[in-house]
Amino acid sequence: MLFSRKRHMIEKQTVNGKDVWIKVDPYHVERENPNIIPTEYFTAAYFLQEPADENASGELVQEEGETKLFESPVAALTFARKSLESQLQ
């Protein structure tokens, strides 16, 4: 893990022989009823070059033109990696 302050993380991985960095950020959802869960999802973004700092935004992982939300950081990392495996050939 490269950075981990403010509950987000950036992890360096090698995909198809290329170094990539995947950033996972929490994404809070406001609900009328706070007892409805989940109230927090996660987003993933990727970088093809090492990000300059933890506030870099990267390329958001999207699905059908919308930011894809994940129920866990592991799900976000896994989906982003699989997406990059098909993109970086």
N, C-alpha and C positions, 0 to 999 in steps of 0.2 A: 504494500500500500504506500502510495507516495504522499498524499495529504489526507488528513482525517479530521480537521477541525470543522466545527459547525455542522456536524453529523453528515457531512458528505465525504466521499472518498474518491480518489483517483487511483486506479490500478493499472500497472503496466503489464501487457500481455504480448505474446508473439502469436500472430495469426498468419498462416501461410508464409512463414519466414520473415514477416514484417513486424516491427515493433509498433504497437498501438497503445493508446491510453484510453481507458474507459472510466468516465466519471458518473457516479451515482449520487443523485440529490434527493432528499425528501421532498414530497409534494403534498402539502396539507390541503384537505378538502373541508370546506365549511359546510356543515349540515344543519338543517333546521332543528333536527333532534340529535343532540350530541351522543346519544346512545346507539345510533346507527353506525356500524363499523363496516369497513375500515374508514377512518378519518384521515389516514396518512397513506399515501402511495409513494412510489419512487419513479424518477425519470432517469434515463441513461443518455449520455452523450459520448462521442468518441473524438479522438484526436489522432491524426496521422503523424504529428510531430509532438515532441514533449511540450506540454503546456507550460507557459512562462510562470504561472502561479495558480493557486487554488481557485481563483475567481474567474479563470478563463471559461468561456461558455461551450466551446466545441460544437460538433454537429449533433443535434438532438436526434435520437432514434424515433422514427415516426412510423405510423401505420395508416394507410389511406389518407395521407396528408395531415394527420393529427398527431400530436405528441402522444406516444404510447406510455401508459401508466402501468406500473408493476406493483404487485402486492408485497414484494420483498426485494432487498438489495441483491440477493442471489439470483432471483428471477430476472432482474434487470441486467446483471452482468452476463448471464447465460444467453439471453435473447440478443443482446448487443454483440456478443462474440459470434454467435451463429449467423447474424446478419452480416458481420464483417467477413466471415469465412466465405460467404457467397460473393461479396463485393470485391474482395482482394484476391483475385486469381492470377 
